Amino acid sequence: PLAIFPFTQIKTVLDYFGKGDVKVRNGKSETYRTDKVLTDMTVDDYDDESLQIVCELYEMDVLMARSVGIEIPRCDPHIPHKYDFKK
């Protein structure tokens, strides 16, 4: 989903709406992911094919982000800036 606020501030946003009593996940926690490889992985670990797969999976998110001025440069080679809505 496209966020219009930093996800690090989700608790603050939820507090504002009176729903701040939810448990917030911590992706940096050592026990958050089932495998250490996933915990330590960054976008720099992706090869071009893997990055293309991720960009295509999140194509609508990339397009929505661009529509509000947020560029996703790593997806530029895989998701065109001009979109053919007829396909």
C-alpha positions as CSV (number, residue, x, y, z in Angstrom):
1,P,0.0,0.0,0.0
2,L,1.1,3.5,-0.6
3,A,1.6,5.5,2.6
4,I,1.4,9.2,2.8
5,F,3.3,9.1,6.1
6,P,6.5,7.3,7.2
7,F,5.6,3.8,8.4
8,T,7.9,4.5,11.4
9,Q,5.2,6.9,12.5
10,I,2.3,4.4,12.3
11,K,1.8,4.4,16.1
12,T,1.4,8.2,16.1
13,V,-1.1,8.1,13.2
14,L,-3.1,5.3,14.9
15,D,-3.0,7.3,18.2
16,Y,-4.5,10.3,16.4
17,F,-7.4,8.1,15.3
18,G,-7.9,6.6,18.7
19,K,-6.5,3.2,17.7
20,G,-3.0,3.4,19.1
21,D,-3.4,0.3,21.3
22,V,-2.4,-2.1,18.5
23,K,0.8,-4.1,18.5
24,V,3.3,-2.7,16.0
25,R,5.6,-5.1,14.3
26,N,9.3,-4.5,14.5
27,G,11.1,-5.7,11.3
28,K,14.5,-5.0,12.8
29,S,13.9,-7.5,15.7
30,E,16.1,-10.5,15.4
31,T,13.1,-12.8,15.9
32,Y,10.8,-11.0,13.4
33,R,11.8,-13.1,10.4
34,T,12.1,-16.9,10.4
35,D,15.6,-16.9,8.7
36,K,18.6,-14.7,9.5
37,V,19.2,-14.4,5.7
38,L,15.9,-12.5,5.4
39,T,16.7,-10.3,8.4
40,D,20.1,-9.3,7.0
41,M,18.9,-8.9,3.3
42,T,18.8,-5.5,1.7
43,V,17.8,-4.3,-1.8
44,D,21.5,-4.4,-2.7
45,D,21.3,-8.2,-2.4
46,Y,18.8,-8.5,-5.3
47,D,20.1,-9.3,-8.8
48,D,18.4,-7.6,-11.8
49,E,16.0,-10.5,-12.3
50,S,14.9,-10.6,-8.7
51,L,14.4,-6.8,-8.6
52,Q,12.3,-7.0,-11.8
53,I,10.1,-9.6,-10.1
54,V,9.6,-7.4,-7.0
55,C,8.9,-4.3,-9.1
56,E,6.3,-6.1,-11.2
57,L,4.6,-7.5,-8.0
58,Y,4.4,-4.0,-6.7
59,E,3.6,-2.3,-10.0
60,M,0.5,-0.5,-8.8
61,D,2.3,0.7,-5.7
62,V,5.1,2.1,-7.9
63,L,2.6,3.8,-10.2
64,M,0.7,5.3,-7.2
65,A,3.9,6.5,-5.6
66,R,4.9,8.2,-8.8
67,S,1.5,9.8,-9.1
68,V,2.1,11.7,-5.8
69,G,5.7,12.6,-6.7
70,I,7.6,9.7,-5.0
71,E,10.0,8.2,-7.4
72,I,11.1,4.6,-7.2
73,P,14.3,4.7,-9.3
74,R,15.2,1.1,-8.9
75,C,12.0,0.1,-10.7
76,D,12.5,2.6,-13.6
77,P,14.0,-0.1,-15.9
78,H,11.1,-2.5,-15.2
79,I,8.0,-0.3,-14.8
80,P,7.7,2.4,-17.6
81,H,6.8,5.9,-16.6
82,K,4.2,6.0,-19.3
83,Y,1.6,3.4,-18.6
84,D,-0.7,1.8,-21.2
85,F,-4.0,1.5,-19.4
86,K,-5.5,-0.5,-22.3
87,K,-3.3,-3.6,-21.7
